[in-house]
């Protein structure tokens, strides 16, 4: 049975009857828990320290990444609206926060996560019918704040609003919880408010849909565990699920409508030119490929790489923790169903698309799931404090270890990305110096060809070595299921060099020109004939490495060109 030693809210399973008898309603319980946490100076101090440790370097050391200099294309050009990123468009229009700049995007991201974590803690404690305690809240909020894959998101200044998306999802759960737990007729206005919150969360990133599914299953699991064993009928269990799903469905429809209205109002037409909308299930060469490829990708990306990537190791441990918790706390009420939904939600987008695995920047649900699984096991002892004795000490050590792993991994991702940009910046400055030497007046057009490569040191830091168990496990998977096995990378987004992306972005060379401008060397781009001539030289292997003077234009060949 779920620990109930601290149940001071509603000890029985009939919330509606309790409300009629004068007990505090669910919304009131959330408010009381939130106010209690808000008064904890220790909680805010710990979270502020986590912000400084986790994001201080990112705030002080900006890095140019893909899309960072393309705000005109995304905002004024309407690409945000074409993608349905209505909230990103609105935030940029109102605040300008999505523009590449020092300090503010990272601060906005981190503070949004702090507020989301505290609110989420208040809501989950309420769902469990516990009085909120600051140690358990620290685990939930800090675990969300320090999730390592946030470093993949912070590569993009125009995605700093993702932190705000977590806050919107937490607010949606707070508004919808009375509706989820008390029946269809309860708190419909709150559920409608949740629809609006989810709409704007999805308007930041579509991958907040699995975040909502994660929060829904977590809240229902806690509520089921707090009830008397086998006291819920199947109809009530499925009814609670439907009450959680319809706000998501309504939010998707509302987002679609608002996108159409904003596109029409701003004269934006055409299809999304960047975001992938592909469903791969029916695009494979055979039925076997449609099944084997997603399975192989899932096993490789989540099972094998867990031996070499701490964040994925935490994900695996969290999944087992939920399974073991259900086995230990059997009692019906849909607990097994909600736990299964909780785990499946983590991979729902990959299942939908038939890819097996999602990009690191598109699995926001992991940041909620892993801290929740830890909290599920550790909070009962943590919140007893000194009264918990040795058990509380052990749980505190485990919580600290999890947060330490997250912190080290997060800062490692952020630092790698900054180091990667600093290398690219040196290469661009070297290129600018050579251009200035050959054309001091800056009158000649410039053609760009070739692919830059990471420095050997950065490449070594990126790749999981063949001796690592992760690589050995992946080799075994590919041997059994077929397919070529290349390098296994520790980081997903930071491996892509901005120089290479910029040469083909949006079908032209404008972004590489913006990069050169960023390092202080504006240059006119070569015309179509000159660029074709440069491409021909590159394809034939006759383009000189680095900067060279050609017939009426300057040629920059990044292949073999290093910053050293």
N, C-alpha and C positions, 0 to 999 in steps of 0.2 A: 504493500500500500504506500502511496505517496506520503512523505513525512508531513504530519499535521500538528506538530508540537507548537507551532507559532500561529495557528489559525485563529485570528481574531476578527475576521470579517464575516463570512457566512459559512458555517460549518455543515450545512445540509445541501441537498441537491436541488431544492426547489427555490430558485432565485425569485421567481415571480411571486410565490407565496410569501417569501420573506419580505419582498418589497411592499406587498399589501399589508403586512403586519408592522410596517414601520421601520424595517431594517434599511441601512444605507444602500441606495441603488448602486449599480455597477459603475456608472459615471462618477458618482460621489466617491466610491472606493479608489478609482483611478486618481481623482483629484487629491484625495488625502495622501495617497502614496507619493504622488508627484511633489506635493508640498513638503512632505517629510524629507524626501531626497534633496529637494532644492535648498533646504536649510542646513544641509551637511557641508560644512566648510572643507572637511577632509576629502569628500567625494570630488568637489570642484578642484581642490588643490592637486589631487592625484591625476585628474584628467588634464588639467593645465600642464602639469609636468610631462604627461604622455604626449601632449601636443608639441611641446618644445623638443622632446627627445626624438619623436617620430618624424616631425615635419619642419623642424628648425632649419636644417640644412637646405631643404627644398625651398623654403621661404627666402633664404639668403643667397641661393645659388640658382638662378633661373637657367633653363635650358630650352633652346628652340627645338621644336619637334614638328612632325608631320601635322599639317593643318594650322600650326600656330600663326603663320604669317598670311594665311588665306582667309582671314575674317571677312574681307570684302566679298569674296566668292560665296561664303556661307551665309553671311548676314544680308548684305545689300543684294547679292546675286540670288538670294532665295533658296539656297541649298538646304539650310536648316528647315525651312517650311516644307520643301519637297520631301524631306526625310521624315516629316511628322515631328520634328524636334521643336515643338511650339514653345515649350518652356525655356529652352536654350535661347531661342529667338527673342522671347519676351525679356529674359534676364539681361541679355546683351543690349537690347533697345533701351531698357530702363536704367541699367547700372554700368554697362561697359565692362563688366567683370570678366567676360569670356575672352577678352583681348590679351595677347601675350604681354606680360608685365611681371615685374618682381613683386613678391610677397603676397599681394592681395588674393589671387586665385587660390593659393594653397591655404591661406588663413580662412577664407570663406569655406573651403572644402572641410578643413579640420573642425572648425567651430560648428558647422552643420552636423557633423558626425557626433560631436559631443552632446549637443542638444537631442539628437535622435537617440543616442544611447541612453540618456537619462529618462526620456519619455518612454522608450521601449521597456526599460526596467520597471517603471511604474505600472505599465499595462500588463506585463507578464506576471509580476507579483500579484496583481489583481486577479488575473485568470487562474492562478494557482490558489487563490484565497489566502494569501499570505500578506502579512504586513511587510512593506518594503524595508530592507536593511541596506546600509551603505556598502558593506563588503561585497555582498552579492551583486549589487548595482555596479560597483567598480569593475567586477569581472565582466559583466555584460557590456557595459559602456566602453571600457578600455579595450576589450576584445574586438568590438566593432571598429573602434577608432584605429587600431593598429594592424588591422588585417593586411597582410603583405601585398596582396594584389592591388591595393589602392595605389601603390607605386606605379603600376601599369597605367592606371587612369590618369595620374597626374602628369604623364607625358604630354597631355593635351590641355592647353589652357582653356579651350572651349568646352572641356568636359569637367571643369571644376565644380559645376553644378550637380554632379553625381552625388556629392555629399548631401546636398539639399534634398535629393530624391529619397534618401534614407529617412530624413526628417518627415517628408510628406507621407511615406509609407507608415512610419510609426504613428503619425497623427491620424492616418486613415484607420489603423487598428484601434486606436483609442476611441475614435468616433463610432466605429462599427461594433465594438465588443459587446455592448448591451444587446444589440440586434443579434449577434452571433449566439450569445449564451441564453437569451431569454425568450426567443420566439419571434415569429414573423411580424407581429403587431407592435413589437417593442422597438422604440427608438428608430423609426424609419427616417426621421430627419437626420439623425446621426449617420445612418447608413448612406443617405444621399450625400452628406458631407464627405464621407469616405470615397464615394465615387469621384467627386471633384478632386480630392487629394490624389487619388490614384491616376486620374486623367493627366494631371500635371507631372506626376512622377514618371509616367510612361512617355510624356512629352520631353523628358530629359534623356531617357534611354529605355528602349523596349524591354531590356533585361530586368526591369523592376517588376515585371509580371511574376517571375519566379520568386522574387523577394516577398511579394504579397502571399503567394502560395506557401512559402516557408513560414511566414508570420501566422497565417491562418491555421496551418497544421499545428504549430507550436502552441497557440492559444487553446485550440480545441483539445490537444493532448493534455495540457495542464488542467483544464476544466474537467475532462473525463477522469483524470487521476484523483481529483479532489472529491469526486462523488462516491457514493457508496458502491461497492463492487456489484457489477451486473444490474445496475439500477436503470440503465438506459435501454430503451427499445430501439430496434433498427431504424424505425421511422424517424425518431428524434435525432439519431446519429446522422443519417443522410440529410435530414432537414437542416442541421447546423452546417453541413458542408455546402449545401445549396445557398444558404444565407451568406456564406463567405465568397462564393463564386460569382453570384450575380453582380456585386459591385465591380468586380474586375471586368466582366463582360460589358457592363454599362459604361465603364471608364474607357474601354477600347472604342466603343461606338462614339462616345462624346469626343474623344481625342480625334477621331476621324472627321467628325463634323466641324470641330474648331479648326483643324488643319485646312479643310476646304474653305472655310470662311476667311481665314487669314491669307490664304493663297489668293483668293479672289480679290480681297481688299487691297492687297499689295501687288497685284498684277503678276503673280508668279504662276507659271505653267510648266508643263513638262514633267518627266518622271525623275525619281530619285536617281542621281547619277553616281552615287558612291556606296550607299548602304546595300548590303546583300539581302535579297529577299528570296533566295533560292531554297526550295525544298528538294532534297536529293534522293528521297526514297524511290521515286519513279524515274530517275535519270541514270541509274546504274546500268551496266551492260547486261546483267543477269540478276535473277532472284538471289542467287548465292552471293554475288557482289553487294547487293543491297543490304544483306544481312551481315556478311563477314566484315566489310569495310568499317561500318560503324562500331561493331564489337571490337575489332582490332584497334581502332582509334581510341575507344573508351579505355580498353585495358592498358594501352600504351601511355596515354596521357594522364590517367588517374591512378592506375595501379603501379605500373612500372616506374614512372617518374616520381612517385611518392618516396622512393628510396633515395632520390637525389634532391628533391625540392621540399623544404620543411613545411610550406603551406599545404601541400598536398598530403604530406604525412599527417598533419593535424586534421585534414578533411577525412582521411581514412579512419583515424582514431575516433573522431566525432561520430562517424557513421556506425562504427562498432559500439560506441558508448550508448547510442540511442537504442540499438538492437538489444543490448544487454539490459538496459534499463527496463524495456518492455517485458523481457523475459523474467526479470526480477519482480516487477510490479504488475503481474497479471491480475485481471479483474474485470475484463470486458469493457463495456461502455465505449467501444470503438478505439481503445488505446492502440492496439496493433495496427488498425487501419490508419489512424492519424500519424503514427510513427512511420509507417511505410510511405505515406504521402509526403511526410517531411523529408525523407531521404530521396525519393524519386523527384521531388521538386528541384533538387539541386542540379539535376541533369535534364530537366524538362525541355529546355530549348534545343539541346542536342538531339533528344529523342524526336522532337517535332520536326527538325530539319533533316534527320537521318545522317548526321555527321558524327555522332558518337561523343564528341567533345566540343566545348565552346572555347572561344578565345578568352584569355585571362581577363581582359577588360570587360567581358560580358557575363561574368559569373558573380554579380553583386550578392547573390543569395548566400554564397559561402561565408561572407563576412558576418551574416546573421546566424547561420546554422552552427558554425563551430563554437562561438561563445555560448550559444544557447545550450548545446550539448554538454559543455563543461559546467555551465551553471546548473543544469538539471541534476548533475551528480554532486557538485561541490557546495552549492549554496546552502543546503540544510545544515551542514557542519560549519561553514564559514560564518553564517549569520548568528550562530550561537556564541561566537567569540570565545572568551575564556571558558565559558561553560562547556564548550565542546571538547576540551581537553586535547589529548594527543591527536584525535581524529581531525579536529579543527586545524591543528598545526600542519598535518600531512596535506589536508586539502588546500591550505594556504600556499604550501610549497608547490603543489601541482598547478594551482592557478598562476602563481608567479612564474613557473617554468613555461607555461603556455604563452603568457604575455611576453616573456623574454624572447622566446622563439619568434613570435610575431614581430616584435620590435626590431630584432636583428635582421630578419628577412626583409621587412619593409625598408629600413634604412639602406640595406644592401642593394635593393632594386633601385631606389632613388639615387644612390651614389653612382651606381653603374651607368644609369642614364645620363647623369650629369657629366661623368667622365667621358662617355661616348660623345656627347655634344662638344665638350671642350677639345677633344681630338678633332672633330669635324671643323670646329671653329678655327683651329690652328691650320688645318688644311686649306680652308677657304681664305684665310689671311695670307698664307703662302701663295695661293693662286692670285689673290689681289695684288700682291707685291710684284709678281711676274708680269701681270697685265700692265701694271703701271710702268714697269721697266721698258716694255715693248711699245707701249702707247701712252706716254705721259699725259697727253691731252684728253685721252678717253674718247676719241672720236670714232674709232673702229668698232664695228659690231662684233659680237662674240658668239661662237657656236660651242655648245657643250655636248660631249659624248663620253661614253665609258662609264664603268661602275667602280665607285670607290670601295675600298675594303677596310674593315676594322684593323686596328693595329694588332700585332701578335699577342700583346698583353691583354687587350680587350677580348680577343677571340678565345684565349685560354680561360678567361673568367666567365665567358658565355656558355661554353660547351661543357656538358657533363662528360667526364672522361670515360673511356671504354672499360677501365678497371672498376668503375662504380657499379654497385648492384643494380642500379636503375637501368644502365645500358645492357647489362647481362639479361635482366628480366625482359626488356624490350626485344632483345635479339631472340629470345626463346619464343615470345609471342609472334614475332614476324616469321620465324621458322615454321611454326605450327600453322599459322593462318595465311602465310604468304605475303608477298609485297616487299619492296626494297626498304632497307633501314638506313637512314642517314644519321646526321648528328642529332643528339638530344640537347636542346637548349634550356638553360636555367631561366632565361627571361624571354618573353615573347615579343613585346613591342620594342624594347630598347635595342634589339638586334638589328632593326631596320634603320639604315643610315638615311638621314634626312636628305643628304645630297642626291642619293639615288632616287628617292621618292620624288624629289622636286623636279627632276628632269622629265618626268612623264605625267605629273599631276595635272588632272583636268584636261589632258590632251595637248599640252603645250609646255613651254619652257619658262613661263612667267614666274613660277615659284623659285627656280634656281636664280633668276635675276633678283628676286626679293632677298634671297639668302646673301647674294653678293652685296646688295645694298645694306644688309644687316651688319656686315663687317666693314662697311665704309667705302665700297668700291662700286658705285652704280655703273651699269653697263647696258648698252643697247643690244638687243638680241639680233642675231643674224637673220637675214630673210630666208624664205623657204628654199631658194636655190642654194644658198651658202650652207644651210643646215643639211640639205641633201648631200652636198659634196663632202661635208664633214662626216656624215653617217657612212658614206661610201668608203672613205679612208679608214674609218674605224672597223667596218666589216671586213675589209681586206687586210687588217692588221698593220696598216701603214701610217696610222695616226701617231705622231710623236707623243711620248708620255709628257704630261704637264702642259705648259702653255707654249704655243708656237704661232708664228706669223704665216698666214696663208695668203692666197690671192684676194686681197681686199677685205680680209676679216681675220680675227684672232680665233684660234682653236684651243679649247681646253679639253684635254683627254684625262679623265680621272683614273683610268685603268693603269695600275702600277704606280700611281701618283700618291705619295705619302706625305704626312705632315712633318716627318723627321728631317 
